[in-house]
Amino acid sequence: MPEKELTKTVRIGEELHEQNLKKFLLQGNLINDDKSELIIRQFYHGYSNLTYLLKIEEKEYVLRRPPFAAPKRGHNMGREFKVLNNLHKVFDKTPEPYAYSEDVELLGAPFYIMNKVDGIILTANEARDRKVTPNEFKTIADTWLDAYVELHNVDYKAAGLESLGNPEGYVERQVKNWGKQYLAAATEEVPSANKVMSWMENNQPKNYHYSLIHNDYKYDNVVFVDGTWKKIAAILDWEMCTLGDPFMDLGTSLGYWTTASDADFLKQGLPSPTTMAGNPTRTEIVQQYALKSGRDINNLTFYFAYGLFKIAVIAQQIYYRFKHGHTTDPRFANLNRVSALCCNTAWNAIQKDRID
């Protein structure tokens, strides 16, 4: 994707201390001179951790740090760096991490530096600009699913990540914790939210597989090598990676997977290139995942509703920060509506007992 579409001038209030940053880069042997010119741009697409492009000495790096006034839960830069550092040794679809600092005196929060991965990030705008054809989307979805299954088959013990999470009781903890987080960030009454929380509490699966899971796997979190769409260079955004039920991971992906037949308000709230011709339906995604992974998937409605509710919580948490003046990003101004939309859609799926 052209750089001008990926990055922009750093938002006011989200600047980095350049001299401290250059000293850190020098100490990490990532540059030769802390007096070199440093150009900092900000990636605009993400909604969670702040991500910056650093250009210095004809090199390019990416820096990740938590958002300002972020909730204590999540946004653990040290954990994300550990995941990348360990996983990069056994799974070739991760960016290479270079350095991590928990010294908040440097940039105001812990952060890490990784390599910039070149390729194509398939946002809705990028897909329209490239005029991606239905046949191309069939290849894109197939490649995307192959990488998903490969991730869920990673030997996390070989990567030294067996202590990353506790898979026993994972589903129950997730249902409980996301419910607590929603209530803590709520800014208005959304009746469907309480209905979904109650239903998930009473209808969660008791037996399930577990594996390494990404927890935010969608088209715009992977980098395709080129326009043949046959290979993924890297998967991005590992902040929620853990050990857990891979179907919970898939449920989150299904929550983001809006289709052409969905209501307009859903497609507007969760814009995605998956609405374009050639993409499989959510049911077809599940069928193809089951075929590729060899895992039979039951409780589909639960996993889909869970995915939508988790997205609702994330959107509501970001809106809460915006409402209380902790961020000025105008994209966040209507995320409370997106959150309510996801809750309403989840409750509708529960009542109809289907995901399409």
HUSUL-V301926 format. One record per backbone hydrogen bond with DSSP energy under -1.0 kcal/mol. CO is the residue of the C=O (numbers start at 1). NH is the residue of the N-H. E is the energy in kcal/mol with one decimal. If there is no record, write none. Layout:
# HUSUL-V301926
CO & NH & E
CO & NH & E
This chain:
# HUSUL-V301926
2 & 5 & -1.5
3 & 7 & -2.4
6 & 44 & -1.7
8 & 42 & -2.9
11 & 14 & -2.2
16 & 18 & -1.0
17 & 21 & -2.2
18 & 22 & -2.7
19 & 23 & -2.1
20 & 24 & -1.9
21 & 25 & -2.4
22 & 26 & -2.2
23 & 27 & -2.4
24 & 28 & -1.7
25 & 30 & -2.8
26 & 29 & -1.7
33 & 36 & -1.6
39 & 55 & -2.6
41 & 53 & -2.6
42 & 8 & -2.0
50 & 65 & -2.2
51 & 43 & -2.4
52 & 63 & -2.4
53 & 41 & -2.4
54 & 61 & -2.4
55 & 39 & -2.5
56 & 59 & -1.9
59 & 56 & -2.1
61 & 54 & -3.1
62 & 114 & -2.6
63 & 52 & -2.6
64 & 112 & -1.7
65 & 50 & -2.2
67 & 70 & -1.1
75 & 77 & -1.0
76 & 80 & -2.2
77 & 81 & -2.6
78 & 82 & -2.1
79 & 83 & -2.4
80 & 84 & -2.2
81 & 85 & -3.0
82 & 86 & -2.5
83 & 87 & -3.0
84 & 88 & -2.3
86 & 89 & -1.1
87 & 90 & -1.5
87 & 91 & -2.2
93 & 235 & -2.8
96 & 115 & -2.4
99 & 113 & -2.9
101 & 111 & -2.3
102 & 104 & -1.1
103 & 106 & -1.6
104 & 108 & -1.7
111 & 101 & -2.7
112 & 64 & -2.2
113 & 98 & -3.3
113 & 99 & -1.4
114 & 62 & -2.6
120 & 224 & -2.9
121 & 123 & -1.6
123 & 127 & -2.3
124 & 128 & -2.0
125 & 129 & -2.7
126 & 130 & -2.2
127 & 132 & -2.0
133 & 137 & -2.3
134 & 138 & -1.6
135 & 139 & -1.5
136 & 140 & -2.8
137 & 141 & -2.8
138 & 142 & -1.7
139 & 143 & -2.8
140 & 144 & -2.7
141 & 145 & -2.3
142 & 146 & -2.3
143 & 147 & -2.1
144 & 148 & -1.6
145 & 149 & -2.6
146 & 150 & -2.3
147 & 151 & -2.4
148 & 152 & -2.2
151 & 154 & -1.6
154 & 156 & -1.5
155 & 159 & -1.2
156 & 161 & -3.0
157 & 160 & -1.3
161 & 164 & -1.8
167 & 170 & -1.9
169 & 173 & -2.2
170 & 174 & -2.5
171 & 175 & -2.4
172 & 176 & -2.1
173 & 177 & -3.3
174 & 178 & -2.6
175 & 179 & -1.3
176 & 180 & -2.1
177 & 181 & -2.4
178 & 182 & -2.1
179 & 183 & -2.1
180 & 184 & -2.0
181 & 185 & -1.3
190 & 193 & -1.4
191 & 195 & -1.6
192 & 196 & -2.6
193 & 197 & -2.4
194 & 198 & -2.2
195 & 199 & -2.4
196 & 200 & -2.7
197 & 201 & -1.9
198 & 202 & -1.4
199 & 203 & -1.1
211 & 244 & -2.6
213 & 242 & -1.9
218 & 221 & -2.2
219 & 222 & -1.5
221 & 236 & -3.5
223 & 233 & -3.0
223 & 234 & -1.2
224 & 120 & -2.8
226 & 229 & -1.7
231 & 225 & -2.5
234 & 223 & -2.9
238 & 241 & -1.5
242 & 213 & -3.0
244 & 211 & -2.6
245 & 248 & -1.2
245 & 249 & -1.3
246 & 250 & -2.4
247 & 251 & -2.3
248 & 252 & -1.7
249 & 253 & -1.8
250 & 254 & -2.5
251 & 255 & -1.8
252 & 256 & -1.4
256 & 258 & -2.1
259 & 262 & -1.6
263 & 267 & -1.9
264 & 268 & -2.4
265 & 269 & -1.6
266 & 270 & -2.4
272 & 275 & -1.5
273 & 276 & -1.8
276 & 279 & -1.5
281 & 285 & -2.2
282 & 286 & -2.1
283 & 287 & -2.3
284 & 288 & -2.7
285 & 289 & -2.7
286 & 290 & -2.6
287 & 291 & -2.1
288 & 292 & -2.6
289 & 293 & -2.6
290 & 294 & -2.1
299 & 303 & -2.0
300 & 304 & -2.4
301 & 305 & -2.7
302 & 306 & -2.9
303 & 307 & -2.2
304 & 308 & -2.3
305 & 309 & -2.5
306 & 310 & -2.7
307 & 311 & -2.0
308 & 312 & -2.2
309 & 313 & -2.3
310 & 314 & -2.3
311 & 315 & -2.5
312 & 316 & -2.4
313 & 317 & -2.6
314 & 318 & -1.9
315 & 319 & -2.4
316 & 320 & -2.4
317 & 321 & -1.7
318 & 322 & -2.1
319 & 323 & -3.2
320 & 324 & -1.6
321 & 326 & -2.9
322 & 325 & -1.7
329 & 332 & -1.9
330 & 333 & -1.4
332 & 335 & -1.4
334 & 338 & -1.3
335 & 339 & -2.5
336 & 340 & -2.2
337 & 341 & -2.5
338 & 342 & -2.3
339 & 343 & -2.0
340 & 344 & -2.6
341 & 345 & -2.4
342 & 346 & -2.4
343 & 347 & -2.3
344 & 348 & -2.1
345 & 349 & -2.3
346 & 350 & -2.2
347 & 351 & -2.3
348 & 352 & -1.9
349 & 353 & -1.7
349 & 354 & -1.3
